[in-house]
Amino acid sequence: MKQDLLTILDLGKDLVEEILDLAVDMKTHRGAPAHRSILGGKSVATIYEKPSTRTKLSFAVGIYELGGNAIELTASGSQLSRGETYADTGHVLERYVHGVVFRALKHEAVCELAAACGVPVINALSDQHHPCQILGDLMTVQERFGRLHGVEIAFVGNGSNIVHSLMCGVAVLGLKLRVATPPSATPLDSVKELVAPVAQASGAVIEYGVDPIAMVTGADVVYTDVWFDMGKDHERDARLHEYRPYQLDDALLAHAKPTAVVMHCLPAMRGEEITNEVMDGPQSIVFDQAENRLHVQKAIMAKLLV
């Protein structure tokens, strides 16, 4: 039976831990001859409806390093641009390739394609979830602290797809997360409802609030993201004042533990959600996150597409 990755909740605790362990091994032994055969003879379709730097590069390099063949499609360069349904596209893809990586405008599109497609579908970002990013981030936290349990994560800013996937990852693994967002940009209630029973079963603790100082105080990790999602830049002028208290600057970071690290999924709008001093400072592990996308996505493909 195929295993999709639409949200981290799809994987469960055991598979998430296996992926993280394998990602560490793949990073440690990058270029090992044995890795070249993992996707040997397999083709992977990558579909991009949104611009991409890290996702496109890391999946293309990862597929190559696992011995597979990446075939890139864009919405404008495929029949999706003429109104072909995601379901019909999924039925076609399953006849040609061994897996699909889909960066979509809408989460519903990923779900529709996956439901129709007989090969595994990996969500490479949608408006509601970004599971590959957060799996790479969990790898990065584990790499820095030597563990995940007992590490307290705080997020400040927009209740985005990053927050939703953080909630899912924390819930699955039984970790601690505090989320501070403006009242108009809280995480979706539908995602909170999905996550709640999983968190209760795992012992995860997830707190939501609007006070960034309260949520950051005592944290081991302080995470932020762009305030305005792709396609919503027009909201900046009207809503920028709401977000100013959530800027990750030296003053806010001072409320976290002295040993705290700073995370950002990139791209960063420097001077908005994060200052140059923090982004480029000694506590930043932002580019470690970007690097680990490659390794965790290789592990995901090795687990789901083989």
C-alpha positions, 0 to 999 in steps of 0.5 A: 500500500502506498504511503503519501506525505501530505502532512506529518500526521500521515507518517506517525511517530515510528516512521518520522523517527526512521526518516530522521535517523536515515537523514542523519546517516545520509548526511554523514555518508553523503555520496556513499555508493550504496545510496546511488541505487536507492532510486535506481531505475525510478523516475520522480515527477516534480510539479511546481505551482509556486516559485522555489529555490530550496525545495526545487534544488534539494529535491533535484539534487536528492533524486540525482544522488539516490540514482533516480530521474527527476522530471520537472513539470510546471503548472503553466507548462502542463495541461493543468494550465488548460483546466485538466483536473488534478485527479486526471493528472494524478491518474496519468502520472501513476502510469509513468513515474514512481512518485510525485513531488508537488508544490501546490497553491492549495492543499486541496490540490495535493489531496485531490492528486494524491487520492487519484494517483496510485504512486506516493505523493509528497507535499513539497509545500501547500498553503496549509502545510510544509511537512518536508521543511519541518522534518528537516527542521526537526533534524536540525534541532536534534543535530544541535541539541543531541535530542528532541525531547525536552527541547522547547520550541517557540514560534512567533509571527504569522500562523502559516503553513510552517506553524501548521506543520510544526504543530503536526510534528510536535504532536506526533513526537510528543514535544513542546511548542508555544505559538505567538501570532497576531489575533488576525493570523492564528493557526487554522482551527481545522488544523488545531482540531486535527492535531489535538487528539494526536498531541493528547496521545503522545503527551505533546504540549502545544500552547497558543497565544498573542504575547510574543515575550510570554511565548519566547521566554525560556525557549530553546528554539525561537522560530519565525517565518515571513509575515505575508505568504506568497501571493499576499504581499499586497497585505503588507502595508495594511497589516504591517503594524499588527506584526511589529511586536512579533519581529525577532530582534535582539530584544525579543531573543533575550527572553529565550534561554542564553543557549537558544537557537534561531530558525527561519525556513527562508526566504527571509524578509530581513528587517520585517520578521527578523533583523540582520543582527539575529539572522546573521548572529551566532545563535542562528542555524538558519542555513543549517536548516536549508542544508538539511532539507536535502538530507531529510528529503532523500530519507523521505524518498528512500522510505516512501518511493522504494 
